Amino acid sequence: QVQLVESGGGSVQAGGSLRLSCAVSGSTVSFNVIGWYRQAPGKQRELVATFSSGVSTNYADSVKGRFTITRDNAKNTVYLQMNSLKPEDTAVYFCKAQNPWRDYWGQGTQVTVSS
């Protein structure tokens, strides 16, 4: 059974930084896509940053230049470094892993950015 556990969320002032971690109970290389999504109150869940086919990265336009997704395959962990945070980054951040058969989601971690 695949499990994804996020950590690292919290409250920070605008301009600050946080690093999220997603620990995967299984090899991260076995997934076609793995990465981060977020959902703000009253809004749909949206892509933040992902790895596709192992090394190709994809970022939402709103986070390009501020967020960086990385992975440590030895630790089966995916990270999201978030810099220059803005109040509009406030959301629950979810880790997602996808293989040809199904999607797996973590429970989410709250990020709150105050102005």
N, C-alpha and C positions, 0 to 999 in steps of 0.2 A: 504494500500500500504506500503510495507516494504521499508525503506530507511536506508542506511548505510552511515555515515559521518565520514571520517577519519580526524585526526588532529595530530599535533605534529612533522611533518616532518621539515626538515631544513638542514643547512649546518654545518658540524662539522669536526674537524681534526681527523685523524686516532688515535685510542685509546680512543676516546671520547664516549659519551653515548647520546641516545635519547630515549624518550618513546612515542610511538604512541598510539593513542586512536581511537576506533571505536564505535561510538554511534549508537545504533540500535533502530529504531522506532518500537518497538515490543519486546516481550520477547525473550531474547537470549536462553532460555531453549527450545524454540519451534523448534530449528533447529538441524538437525542431525550432521552437521559439521559447525563450525564457526571458522574463523581465518584469517591468513595473507598470502598473496602471493606478489611477486614482479616481476617487469619486467625492465630489464636493456636495454639500447639502442641496437637494433639489435639482441636481444635475446628473447626467448620465456618466457612467464610468468611461474613462478615456485613457488611451495609451499615453504613457510618459516616456518610457525608454525600453527597448528590447534588444536582445541578441537574436539573430536569425541565422540558421545554418551554421551555428558555432561561433562565427566571428563578425558577421555583418551586424552593424548597429543601426537602430532607427530611433529618432527622437521626435517628440512633439515640437512644433515650431516654438511654442511658448517657453520651452525649457532649454533650447539649444544655446550653447555657450555658458550655461549656468549649471546644468546637471551632467553628470558623467556616470555611465553604467560600466561596471567592471565585474569580473568573475574570477574566482579562485577554484579551479576544478579539483584541486587536491583536497579542498575543504568542502566541496559541494555547496558553495555559497556564492550568491550574486549580491552585489552591492549597488547602492545608488548614492553617489555623493552629490549633495544639493548645496550649492553656494548661491549667494546673493538672493536669498529667499524673499519672496514678496507675499503680501497678504493673500493674493489670489492663488497662491500655492497651497493654501489651507485645504485639506482634504484627508480622507482615509486612503492610505496607500496600500495597494495589494500587490503581492507577488503572484505571477502566473507562469505556469509551465505547460507547454503544449506538445503532445506527440501526435502521430497520425490517428490515434483512436479517441483521445479525449483531452479536455483541459483540466488542469488542477489549479486551485486557488488557495492562497493562504487566508488567514483570518483578518488580516489588515492591521495597520498601525496608524494611529492618528498623528498628523502633522498640523500644528497650528502656528500661524505666523501673524504676529501682531504688528500694527503700524506704529 
